[in-house]
């Protein structure tokens, strides 16, 4: 995917994953807030490096041109040098993660995870900030969750679950597991909302590609 190439050479990434919140300030300067329910999509603003050689990246430009702001693309943080963003913090091994199963009781902002490994009850299944992917959508754990002694654990996450959970859904946590896109680790389906133009900066027998602004990609939520 061409956006993975842009991500891999990005100088920085701005990430928006906040709630959609309304705020009203009264005449006497009292503030009131309310959450406006939404799918709370992820948004990524990638500032690309301006030193890609044109001779080596005409294929990249062609792929970006085809996808444009129309087609779904995938952002995979495991394969692009940005694993620190989605890096798993808990105590399970990759094999133990893959052997777990999401439970159909998962609903609202709670993921129920079963088929748990035989690790110490005081070890962590996930820690706050860990990413879990169910189908095409990803969620962020909002608190630490210990293994405990039960057959399942409840993992609170930052937004409502966007699909009906099946036990057959592959378990993907952080950089581990193969998701429904056949990608390893957390992967976001996105569409570009800002596709910058570029300038060719001449050099000896070639040119650098200099982008005039950032790429902005919004998670594509289907339902």
N, C-alpha and C positions, 0 to 999 in steps of 0.2 A: 504493500500500500504506500502511495507517495507521501501521505502525511506522516507515516512512520519515519521516513527519511528526513522530513522537515523537523520532526520532534527530536530525532537523534542528533541533529546539528544545531538545535535551538540554543541561543545564548541564555534565555530565561523563559519561564512559563508562568503565566498568571492564571490561577485557578479560582473559579467561582462555584461554590457549592452551598451557598447560603439559602436559608428559607426565604420565601416571598412574604415580606412583612410590611404591614401598613403602620404608619405612625402619624399621630395627630398631636400638635402642640396647641394648647388652649391659650386664651388671651392672658391668663395669669401664669403662663409658662409651665404648666403641668403637661407632661407627656403621657400619652396612652398608646399602647401597641396592640396589634392583633396579627395573628398569622393567617395569611390567605392561602388556603389549601391549593397546592399545585403538585406537579410531578417533581419539582425541585431538580431540574436537569443540571448536569455538570457542564461547565463551559471552560474551554481552554484557550488562552491567548498565547501563542508561541511567537517569540521574536527570533526570526531565523538568522543564522550566521550569513554574512555578506561576502563570503570568500569561496563559494562553490564555483568550480570552473565550468564554463559553458560547454566545453568540448566533452566533459565527463558527465554532464547532467541534462543533455537534451531529452533523454528518455524520461527523466523526472518531470521536466516541464511539460512534456506531452501527456503524461499520466495526470498531472494536476489540471491540465487544460480539458481533458476528457471528463474528469469528475466535477470540476468547477464548483459551483455552489448548489449543485443539483443532486449528486449521487452520494449515497452513504459510503463512508470510509471508516477504517478501524484505527484506533490509537492503542498501541500495545506498549505498556511501560516496561515490561520485562526485557524486551529485545532492543530497546533504544537507548540504554544507558541511564535511564531514569528510574531504576528499580527502587531507589531510596524512597520514592513517593508512595509506593504501594507495598513496601517490604513487610513481610510477616514478622510479628514480634513474639508470638506465642511459643509453646514448647512442643508442639507436634512436629513430627518429621513430614517430609513431602509425601511419603507413602501412607502415613497415617491420615493425613488430610484427604487424600484421594479416596481412602477407604470409608470415610464418613458419608452420611447421607442427610440431605435436607429432608425435613419432615413436613407432611401436608398440613400440620397444625400451624405452620408458619403463617402469620397474618399481621396486619397493621404494621407496626414498627418493630416486630419481634421475629427473628429467625430462629427456628427450633432445629437443632442439629443432633442427629443420632448416629448410631453405629460408631460410638466413640472409642478411642484407643485405650488400652490398659496402661495408663500413665498415673503418676501419683495424683491424689485428689487435690493436692495443693499446687499442681502445675496448671498453666494457663492454656485454655483452648484458644482464646483470642485475648488481645489487649485493646484498650481504647485506641482508635485510629486505624485498626486493621481493616482491610477491604475484603469483602466477600462478594462473589458474583453468582447470581442465580439466573440462568438463561442469558439474556442479552444485557441485563442490568446489574449494576454494582451498588453496594451499600457499605457504609462505614460504621463499624462498631463504636458505640458511644460509651462503653464502660468495659473494664476488665471482666473476664468470665473464667472462673476456675473449672477444672474438670469435675470436682465433686465426686459423689458416689452414685448418682443416678444414671439412667440409661440415655437420657437426653440433657441438653442444656439450652437455656433461652439466651439468645444474643440480641440485646437491644441495638437498633441501628438508627441512622440519622434521618431516614425518610421511609415512607410507607412502601411496602412490597408491591411492585407494579405488575406482577403476574401471579397466576395460580401455581403454587409450588407443587412439584412432583418429586417423589423419591428418586426418580430416574434422572433428575437434573444433576449434571456433574458438579461436584463440589470444587470450587476454586477459591482459594484464600491467598491473598498477596501474589507472590510470584509462582505459586504452586498450583498444579491442576490444569487440565485442558478444558477450555470452555466450549460453548456451543458454536463458536466461530472457528473451532479447531486451532485456537491460539493458546499458547502457554501463559498462564497468569492473567491478571486483571486486564480486560480489554474494553474500550469504550466505542460504541457505534456512534459516529458523529457526522454532521453535515457542516461544511464551511458556511459561516454567515459573513465572513470577511475574507476575501481572496485578493491579496495585494498584487499590484503590478510590479514589474521589475525593471531595473536599468542595467544595461550592459556596460561595465567599466573596462576599458581596453587595457590589455597587457601584451607582452610580446607573444605574438602568434595565437592569442586566445583572449578571453574576456572573463571577468568575474561577474557573477549574478548578484546584484544588490537589490533587495526588496524595499519597496517604499513604505511599508508598514508591516504590522504583524498579521499572522494567520489567526483567525478566531473560529473555533469549532464548537458547536453546540451539540450535546447528546441528543440523538434522535430517538424520542420516545414514541412508540407506535400506538399505544392504547391510552 
